[in-house]
């Protein structure tokens, strides 16, 4: 359709808007009433209405987080082009040498999230 042939006011009139709004509110109220009735009926029968939701959340977190906890964090670990393999160390006089290898080492060796020193224990709290 050419632009000059398009309707000038594509929005419904005020009366049509009011009718659409009333229809939408009626449908929303009917849906809420049906949902409340279903919840009341299942609660009266001794069945927890949140059981399907709870099991869905448990399954999605279990199967969604388990692979994440076991993925290698640094895909370039062990290669010659790993940008994270850049430990810096220093020693002043006869003090014990300091290095950042203790912090960056687990990541650059190809460890997963569950194998990291501090975070690994916390990932045990996650399902999966």
Secondary structure per residue as TSV (DSSP state, phi and psi in degrees):
chain	resnum	aa	ss	phi	psi
A	1	X	-	360.0	134.1
A	2	X	-	-71.7	153.4
A	3	X	G	-62.2	-35.9
A	4	X	G	-71.8	-17.9
A	5	X	G	-95.1	-4.6
A	6	X	S	-69.6	149.1
A	7	X	-	-62.0	145.2
A	8	X	S	-71.8	-36.3
A	9	X	-	-126.2	93.5
A	10	X	-	-73.8	-12.5
A	11	X	S	-77.8	145.0
A	12	X	-	-65.8	160.1
A	13	X	-	-68.9	172.0
A	14	X	H	-61.2	-41.2
A	15	X	H	-64.6	-40.7
A	16	X	H	-68.2	-37.8
A	17	X	H	-62.0	-44.8
A	18	X	H	-62.9	-40.5
A	19	X	H	-65.7	-44.1
A	20	X	H	-63.1	-39.7
A	21	X	H	-63.8	-44.4
A	22	X	H	-63.6	-41.9
A	23	X	H	-63.4	-42.0
A	24	X	H	-64.4	-42.8
A	25	X	H	-65.9	-37.6
A	26	X	H	-65.0	-42.5
A	27	X	H	-65.9	-39.4
A	28	X	H	-65.2	-42.0
A	29	X	H	-65.7	-39.9
A	30	X	H	-65.0	-41.0
A	31	X	H	-63.9	-40.2
A	32	X	H	-65.6	-39.1
A	33	X	H	-65.8	-41.5
A	34	X	H	-64.8	-43.3
A	35	X	H	-64.4	-40.8
A	36	X	H	-66.1	-38.6
A	37	X	H	-65.4	-41.1
A	38	X	H	-65.6	-39.6
A	39	X	H	-66.2	-43.7
A	40	X	H	-64.8	-39.4
A	41	X	H	-67.7	-41.7
A	42	X	H	-74.1	-31.2
A	43	X	H	-69.8	-35.7
A	44	X	H	-69.2	-29.1
A	45	X	T	-82.1	-2.3
A	46	X	T	88.1	8.0
A	47	X	-	-100.2	131.8
A	48	X	-	-73.7	122.4
A	49	X	T	-68.9	-16.1
A	50	X	T	-93.0	0.3
A	51	X	H	-58.2	-46.9
A	52	X	H	-61.8	-38.9
A	53	X	H	-66.8	-43.1
A	54	X	H	-63.1	-44.2
A	55	X	H	-67.8	-33.3
A	56	X	H	-67.1	-41.3
A	57	X	H	-66.2	-42.4
A	58	X	H	-61.5	-45.6
A	59	X	H	-66.3	-41.5
A	60	X	H	-68.5	-37.9
A	61	X	H	-72.6	-37.0
A	62	X	H	-64.5	-51.2
A	63	X	H	-81.2	-16.1
A	64	X	H	-89.2	-32.6
A	65	X	H	-94.9	-24.0
A	66	X	H	-60.0	-47.0
A	67	X	H	-65.1	-33.3
A	68	X	H	-66.7	-36.4
A	69	X	H	-70.4	-22.1
A	70	X	H	-110.1	6.8
A	71	X	S	-78.6	146.4
A	72	X	B	-69.2	126.8
A	73	X	S	-70.3	-40.0
A	74	X	-	-110.9	104.3
A	75	X	T	-65.7	-19.5
A	76	X	T	-96.8	10.6
A	77	X	T	-62.6	136.4
A	78	X	T	83.2	0.7
A	79	X	S	-100.3	168.3
A	80	X	T	-78.8	-8.1
A	81	X	T	-113.5	22.6
A	82	X	-	-72.0	113.6
A	83	X	T	-72.6	-17.6
A	84	X	T	-86.2	-9.7
A	85	X	-	-85.2	72.0
A	86	X	-	-139.0	56.7
A	87	X	-	-67.8	144.2
A	88	X	-	-122.6	135.0
A	89	X	E	-135.1	157.9
A	90	X	E	-152.9	158.3
A	91	X	-	-142.0	128.9
A	92	X	-	-110.8	122.7
A	93	X	T	52.4	-128.9
A	94	X	T	-104.6	19.1
A	95	X	S	-74.3	162.9
A	96	X	-	-65.7	136.5
A	97	X	-	-66.0	145.8
A	98	X	E	-111.6	142.2
A	99	X	E	-148.6	152.3
A	100	X	S	-88.3	2.3
A	101	X	H	-63.3	-30.5
A	102	X	H	-65.4	-30.2
A	103	X	H	-86.5	-45.0
A	104	X	H	-87.7	-15.3
A	105	X	H	-58.0	-49.4
A	106	X	H	-60.8	-34.1
A	107	X	H	-74.4	-43.4
A	108	X	H	-76.5	-13.0
A	109	X	T	-86.4	-3.1
A	110	X	T	94.4	24.0
A	111	X	-	-72.9	156.8
A	112	X	B	-95.8	176.6
A	113	X	G	-61.8	-37.3
A	114	X	G	-75.4	-12.4
A	115	X	G	-98.2	-3.0
A	116	X	S	-70.2	150.0
A	117	X	T	-60.5	-51.3
A	118	X	T	-92.2	-44.8
A	119	X	H	-74.7	-26.7
A	120	X	H	-58.7	-38.9
A	121	X	H	-68.0	-34.7
A	122	X	H	-72.8	-27.7
A	123	X	H	-70.7	-16.4
A	124	X	T	-66.2	-19.6
A	125	X	T	-78.4	-20.4
A	126	X	S	-80.2	146.4
A	127	X	-	-71.2	155.5
A	128	X	-	112.6	360.0
